[in-house]
């Protein structure tokens, strides 16, 4: 406190610094400091926004490239989800080759290292069907005579007369999905040897038989 004489009397005058008063230069400095802090905060938000926008653009570009790659795939893979479903559930394909002399065929393939695994009938000199394997390769052979009137699109001549036999899962669901989209040669049926099968003709005229050993 300072003492000031006014009209012959001393009066106490408060010290501005001690009374909480801020000098004008200090007040100006404080204001500028606050302004700088505000600018820094806004700059941080601005930089974060730029980073987010850049990241978003990078992701968008990657997604666009992936979409372009998907659209470039063959139509058979992208036309509907059932195509992917069928690919995941198919297990194997075994050629079923029609021949005139099945016994001579068996002996020939034995020379190539194939083993006879199944015949129909099981024990008979009049075999109409034989399955032979070598490693993971399986061939099925069947006589023309055993066909009777079934599968009329199969040529009754040796050479090029074959049927691709494809094992799959959930065959009834699969048949319902494609029966109206393909040329069905033989409807879905339970065979005498236990398999459930149906046959179709592909766009090249090849015969495909799908089968499942249902429980």
C-alpha positions in Angstrom: 0.0 0.0 0.0 1.2 3.5 -0.7 0.2 6.6 1.3 -1.0 9.7 -0.7 -1.7 13.1 0.9 -5.0 14.6 -0.3 -6.3 17.8 1.2 -3.8 17.5 4.0 -4.9 13.9 4.8 -3.1 10.7 4.0 -5.1 8.1 2.1 -4.0 4.5 1.2 -3.8 3.7 -2.4 -3.7 0.0 -3.4 -0.6 -1.3 -5.3 -1.9 -2.5 -8.7 0.4 -5.5 -8.8 -0.6 -6.7 -5.3 -4.3 -6.0 -5.8 -4.5 -8.3 -8.8 -4.4 -5.7 -11.4 -2.4 -6.7 -14.5 -0.3 -4.2 -16.3 -1.4 -3.5 -19.9 1.8 -5.0 -21.5 1.3 -8.2 -19.6 -2.4 -8.4 -20.4 -1.5 -8.0 -24.1 1.1 -10.8 -23.9 -1.5 -13.1 -22.2 -4.0 -12.4 -24.9 -1.5 -13.2 -27.7 -0.4 -16.4 -25.9 -4.0 -17.6 -25.7 -4.5 -16.7 -29.4 -1.4 -18.8 -30.3 -2.7 -21.8 -28.3 -6.0 -21.5 -30.1 -4.3 -21.5 -33.4 -2.2 -24.5 -32.4 -5.4 -26.4 -31.4 -7.1 -25.6 -34.6 -4.0 -26.6 -36.6 -4.0 -30.0 -34.9 -7.6 -30.6 -35.8 -6.9 -29.5 -39.3 -3.9 -31.8 -39.6 -6.0 -34.7 -38.2 -8.7 -34.0 -40.7 -6.2 -34.1 -43.5 -4.8 -37.4 -42.3 -8.3 -38.9 -42.0 -9.2 -37.7 -45.5 -6.0 -39.1 -46.9 -6.5 -42.4 -45.2 -10.1 -42.5 -46.5 -8.9 -41.8 -50.0 -6.3 -44.6 -49.8 -8.9 -47.1 -48.6 -11.4 -46.0 -51.3 -8.7 -46.5 -54.0 -7.9 -50.0 -52.7 -11.5 -50.9 -52.6 -12.0 -49.7 -56.1 -9.1 -51.8 -57.3 -10.5 -54.9 -55.6 -13.9 -54.2 -57.1 -12.4 -53.9 -60.5 -10.6 -57.2 -60.1 -13.8 -58.9 -59.0 -15.7 -57.5 -62.0 -12.9 -58.8 -64.3 -13.5 -62.4 -63.1 -15.3 -64.8 -65.5 -19.1 -64.6 -65.3 -19.3 -68.2 -64.1 -17.7 -67.1 -60.8 -19.7 -63.9 -60.3 -23.2 -64.6 -61.7 -24.5 -65.9 -58.4 -23.5 -67.2 -55.1 -24.4 -70.8 -55.9 -21.3 -71.1 -58.2 -19.0 -70.5 -55.3 -21.1 -72.9 -53.2 -20.7 -75.6 -55.8 -16.9 -75.2 -56.1 -16.4 -75.6 -52.4 -18.5 -78.8 -52.2 -17.3 -80.7 -55.2 -14.9 -83.5 -54.1 -13.7 -85.4 -57.1 -14.2 -86.2 -60.8 -13.7 -89.7 -62.2 -13.9 -90.5 -66.0 -16.5 -93.3 -66.8 -15.2 -94.6 -70.2 -17.5 -96.8 -72.3 -15.9 -99.7 -74.0 -16.8 -102.8 -76.1 -14.4 -105.3 -74.4 -14.1 -104.5 -70.7 -11.9 -107.5 -69.9 -9.3 -106.5 -72.5 -9.5 -103.0 -71.1 -8.8 -104.2 -67.6 -5.7 -106.1 -68.7 -4.4 -103.2 -70.7 -4.7 -100.8 -67.8 -3.0 -103.3 -65.5 0.0 -103.0 -67.7 0.0 -99.3 -67.0 0.1 -99.8 -63.2 -3.6 -99.6 -62.5 -5.2 -101.9 -59.9 -8.7 -103.3 -60.2 -10.7 -102.2 -57.1 -14.4 -102.8 -58.0 -16.4 -104.8 -60.5 -20.1 -105.2 -61.1 -21.0 -108.0 -60.6 -18.4 -108.6 -57.9 -17.6 -112.1 -58.9 -18.5 -113.0 -62.4 -17.0 -113.5 -65.8 -19.6 -111.2 -67.3 -18.3 -107.9 -65.9 -20.3 -104.8 -67.1 -18.5 -102.2 -64.9 -15.0 -101.9 -63.5 -13.2 -99.3 -61.4 -9.4 -99.1 -61.5 -7.0 -96.8 -59.6 -3.4 -95.8 -59.7 -2.3 -93.4 -56.9 -5.0 -90.7 -56.8 -6.2 -91.4 -60.3 -9.4 -93.3 -60.8 -10.9 -94.6 -64.0 -14.3 -96.3 -64.4 -15.0 -98.5 -67.4 -18.5 -99.7 -68.5 -19.7 -101.8 -71.4 -21.9 -100.3 -74.1 -24.3 -103.2 -73.7 -25.0 -102.3 -70.0 -26.3 -98.9 -71.0 -29.4 -100.2 -72.6 -31.6 -97.3 -73.6 -30.2 -94.9 -71.0 -28.2 -91.8 -71.8 -29.0 -91.8 -75.6 -26.5 -89.0 -76.2 -23.6 -91.3 -75.5 -22.0 -92.7 -78.7 -22.0 -96.5 -78.9 -18.6 -96.5 -80.5 -15.1 -96.8 -79.0 -13.0 -93.7 -78.8 -14.3 -90.4 -77.4 -17.3 -92.0 -75.7 -17.0 -91.0 -72.1 -19.0 -89.6 -69.1 -17.4 -87.4 -66.4 -18.6 -88.7 -63.1 -18.4 -86.0 -60.4 -18.9 -86.7 -56.6 -20.5 -83.8 -54.8 -22.4 -82.9 -51.5 -26.0 -82.0 -51.0 -26.9 -83.3 -54.5 -30.6 -82.7 -54.2 -30.1 -79.0 -53.4 -27.6 -78.7 -56.2 -30.0 -80.3 -58.7 -32.8 -77.9 -57.8 -30.5 -75.0 -58.3 -29.4 -75.9 -61.8 -32.1 -78.1 -63.3 -33.8 -75.2 -65.1 -30.6 -73.8 -66.4 -29.1 -76.9 -68.1 -30.1 -79.7 -70.4 -30.9 -82.6 -68.0 -30.3 -86.0 -69.6 -31.2 -88.1 -66.6 -33.3 -86.9 -63.7 -32.3 -87.2 -60.1 -32.6 -90.8 -59.0 -31.4 -93.4 -56.4 -29.5 -96.1 -58.2 -29.4 -99.8 -57.4 -25.8 -99.5 -56.2 -26.7 -96.9 -53.6 -25.7 -93.6 -55.2 -28.0 -90.7 -55.9 -27.3 -89.3 -59.4 -28.4 -87.1 -62.2 -26.9 -86.4 -65.6 -26.7 -83.2 -67.7 -25.2 -82.2 -71.0 -22.7 -79.3 -71.0 -22.5 -76.6 -73.7 -19.9 -78.6 -75.6 -22.0 -81.8 -75.7 -20.0 -83.6 -73.0 -22.0 -85.7 -70.5 -21.6 -84.9 -66.8 -23.1 -87.1 -64.1 -23.2 -85.8 -60.5 -23.5 -88.3 -57.7 -23.6 -88.6 -53.9 -23.6 -91.5 -51.6 -26.4 -90.4 -49.4 -26.8 -92.0 -45.9 
